[in-house]
Amino acid sequence: MCEQALVAAAKQGQAEAFGALCEPLARKLIQSAHRITRNREDAEDAFQDALLSAFIHINNFDGRSSFSTWLTRIAINSALMTLRKKRRSREIHIGSGELGANGVRWDVPDPSANPEKLYAQREKERILREAIRELRPTIRQVVEIQQLQEISMKETAGMLGVSVTAAKARLFHGRRALRKAFRLRTDQQGQTGSCLRRGGSRG
């Protein structure tokens, strides 16, 4: 059966047809996920999550790209989500402190930054994360992958199934949008802070 026929069968709920579509892509998808997670187990988990998501949303596949490209994008999103979850888990773990041998909770001191600078840095990171989430999916993927810094633009383009030129263009538009959003949000925060200070001085 050709890809079109397999897709049509998969949309009718035929698991065997869906498996026939995915099986030849398994190695490539796990490799793509591994480039992002840098961990084999996480890559395989991301791959399984991607298969489940693709099977559930198979009717959303409109055929404008190949099934391979569509599924690869889902796998990349799944790997990025796995990475974000691990990062959030580490942040919560460190932020909440750990129990020492005597049962006393302790936090790791950060001699490199005072509380004010640390707060400002965290605010910048929060604003940046929010701005990234608001990017169009195709642009957000490139930005998030490039944040890893260990993946070349050529690898990024290959993972997304686009040309290097297209990947660079998406990254350019993404960075420009982030700079604009970052300036807007920081200006808004500054205005809010000024209003609060003026209100406090009147009281």
MOBELHU-V426769 format. One record per backbone hydrogen bond with DSSP energy under -0.5 kcal/mol. NH is the residue of the N-H (numbers start at 1). CO is the residue of the C=O. E is the energy in kcal/mol with one decimal. If there is no record, write none. Layout:
NH	CO	E
NH	CO	E
This chain:
6	2	-2.4
7	3	-2.8
8	4	-2.2
9	5	-2.2
10	6	-2.7
11	7	-2.4
12	8	-0.7
12	9	-0.7
13	10	-1.8
14	9	-1.9
15	13	-0.9
18	14	-1.7
19	15	-2.7
20	16	-2.1
21	17	-1.6
22	18	-2.0
23	19	-2.8
24	20	-0.6
25	22	-1.5
26	22	-0.8
26	23	-1.1
29	25	-2.6
30	26	-2.5
31	27	-2.2
32	28	-2.2
33	29	-2.5
34	30	-2.4
35	31	-1.8
36	32	-0.8
36	33	-0.6
37	33	-2.8
38	34	-2.5
43	39	-2.4
44	40	-2.4
45	41	-2.2
46	42	-2.6
47	43	-2.2
48	44	-2.3
49	45	-2.4
50	46	-2.2
51	47	-2.2
52	48	-2.2
53	49	-2.6
54	50	-2.8
55	51	-2.5
56	52	-2.3
57	53	-2.2
58	55	-0.8
60	57	-2.3
61	58	-1.7
62	60	-0.6
70	66	-2.2
71	67	-2.8
72	68	-2.3
73	69	-2.0
74	70	-1.5
75	71	-2.3
76	72	-2.4
77	73	-2.3
78	74	-2.3
79	75	-2.4
80	76	-2.6
81	77	-2.3
82	78	-2.2
83	79	-2.2
84	80	-2.4
85	81	-2.4
86	82	-1.9
87	83	-2.2
88	84	-2.6
89	85	-2.2
90	86	-2.2
91	87	-2.4
92	88	-2.5
93	89	-2.3
94	90	-2.6
95	91	-2.6
96	92	-2.1
97	93	-0.5
97	94	-0.9
98	106	-2.4
100	98	-0.5
100	104	-2.5
103	100	-1.8
106	98	-2.8
109	107	-0.6
111	109	-0.6
113	110	-1.1
118	114	-2.7
119	115	-2.5
120	116	-2.2
121	117	-2.4
122	118	-2.2
123	119	-2.3
124	120	-2.1
125	121	-2.2
126	122	-2.4
127	123	-2.6
128	124	-2.3
129	125	-2.5
130	126	-2.4
131	127	-2.3
132	128	-2.3
133	129	-2.1
134	130	-1.0
135	132	-1.5
139	136	-0.7
140	136	-3.2
141	137	-2.2
142	138	-0.9
143	139	-2.2
144	140	-2.8
145	141	-2.4
146	142	-2.5
147	143	-1.3
148	144	-0.6
148	145	-1.3
149	146	-1.2
152	150	-0.5
156	152	-2.4
157	153	-2.6
158	154	-2.1
159	155	-2.4
160	156	-1.8
161	157	-1.0
162	157	-2.3
167	163	-2.3
168	164	-2.6
169	165	-2.3
170	166	-2.3
171	167	-2.3
172	168	-2.5
173	169	-2.5
174	170	-2.5
175	171	-2.8
176	172	-2.3
177	173	-2.3
178	174	-2.3
179	175	-2.5
180	176	-2.1
181	177	-2.6
182	178	-2.8
183	179	-2.3
184	180	-2.3
185	181	-2.6
186	182	-2.4
187	183	-2.3
188	184	-2.2
189	185	-2.3
190	186	-2.2
191	187	-2.3
192	188	-2.4
193	189	-2.7
194	190	-2.1
195	191	-2.3
196	192	-2.3
197	193	-2.3
198	194	-2.6
199	195	-2.7
200	196	-2.3
201	197	-2.1
202	198	-1.8
203	199	-1.5
